[in-house]
Amino acid sequence: MAETVTDIFSGTITTKLQWSRVDTQEVGSVTNKKIAQSVYNLDDGNGNAEANIVFADTRTIAANGVDSLNCRALTQQTLDVSVPFVFSGLRVVRISNLDGTGGHYLYVGASETDPFNVFACAVGAGSEMLAVNQTDAWLVNDANGTFYIANPNATPITYAITLIGA
């Protein structure tokens, strides 16, 4: 059995918005079609446009609860082994609210002391938040390394999270 394991990270994040709108007036119509697309490539490492850690999980937050993820001490079970994830910087944060009931929001980037009133963004049911910082990673250290997601609803909410960084 091998005593060492080597892994090499490579990733591409593609965002694409596409729409078509037809405006009809008395004298005719105008079609507005547009595609806005960005492609972000990440190579293996911990420099600019590089990453080497991917944490992906599906979690449930209790009713009126808060999930705290210490990005300096995350763990995940893989093949009955607890695998540690220690981020020093984040390049991609993706939060998907898997709830199907309208009005069921998750508060992402919530305040530790006032999570239901102070937060970075609200992610509605069946929606997601994606943030990409390809060149300059968001620094993760002991002072700012805990990520809070609040559930202000009277029922538990399940969400998917993906963190990519180094």
N, C-alpha and C positions, 0 to 999 in steps of 0.2 A: 504494500500500500504506500502511496506517495506521502512524503512527509511535508511537502510544501505545495501550496496552491498558488497559481498565478492567474490573475484576472486582468483584463484590459477593457476599459470602458470606452464606448463610442455611442453617441446619441444625437438625434435630430429632433428638434421641436418645430413643428410647422403650425402656424396659425393662419386661418383663411376666413375672410368675410366676403360673401358674394351676395349681391342683391340686384333686383331689377324692379323698376317702378315706372309705370306709364302714367303720365299726366295728360289728361284730355281737356282741351279748351274748345271754344266755339270754332276756332280756325284750324284745328288739327290736334295732333298729340305729339308728345315728346317722350322718348324712352330714355330713362337714366339707368344704365347698367354699369356696375362697378365690381371690381375684385381688388381687395386689399389683402396682401399676403406677405408674411415674413417667415424666414427660415433661419433657425438658430442651430448651429452645429457645435457640439461639445466633444472634445477629444479627451483621452486619458491623462490625468494629472491634476495639479492643484493650482495652476496659473490661470491667466486670462483665457476664457473660452474653454476651460478644462474642468472636468469633474471625475471623481472616482468612487462616489458613494451614491447609492440609490436606496431610499427607504420607501416602500409602498405598503400600505395597510388599509384595511377596512375596519372602522371602529364605530362604537355606539356610545353616544353621550346620554346619560340619564336625563329625565325631565328636569328642567330648570337647573341643569348641571353644567360643569365646565370641564373640558378635557385639557390637560396640560401636557405638552410634549417637550421634554428637555432635550434639545437637539445636540447636547454634549453627552447624553447618556441614554439614547434610545436603544431598545433591544427588540428582537423579533425571533420567534421560534421558527427554525428551519431544520427539518429532519431530526426533530427532538433535541436540537441544540440551540441554546440561546446565543444569538449572533448580536454583537454590539455594533452600534452605529454612533460614531463620534464626529460630528460636523464642526468644521472651523469656518465654513462659509457655505451659503446656499446660492444656487444659480436658478433653480426652478422650484416653485411652490404651486401645487395644484390641489384644490379642495373641491370635491364633488358632493353635493348634498343629495343623497340617494332617496330621500323622502319624497313621496308622491302627493302630499297634501298641500294645496295652495296656502300660502301664509306661514308655512313652517320654515323659518329662517335659521341659519347658523351665523353667529357673529364671529368673524375671523379676525385674528389679531386683537383679541379682546384684552382689556385691562385686567391685570391680576386683582386689583382692589375694587373695580367697579365694572365687571364684565358685561352687564346687561345695558349699560348706558354709554360706555366708551369702548369703541372697537374700530378697526380699520375698514371693514366692509361687511355687508350682509349678503349671504349666499342663499337664495331662495330654493324652494323644493324643486328637484329635477334640474338644477343649474350647477354651474361650476365657476370657480375663480382660478385663473391661471396667471401667474406672474413669472416673467423670465428676465434674468439679469445676466446676459451672456458674458459681457466683458468684465464688469466689476461685481464680484459676489457680495451678497449681504453678509457682513461679518457676524459670526456666531462666537460668542465667548460666554464666560460665566455670568457676566452682568446682563446680557440680553438673550441668552440662549434658550429660554423657555417660551414656547409658542402656545397661546391660549385660544381655544375655540369654545364659545359659549352656546348653549342651547336654551333659549328663553321660552321654549314651548312646554306645554303640560304633558307631552308624551316624549318618549325617547326618540332620538334621531340617529340614523346610521349614515356615515359619510366615508368616502374614500379619500386618502391623502397620498400624495407622492411628493417626496423631497429629493432633489438632486443637488449634489454639491461635492465638496471635498472636506 
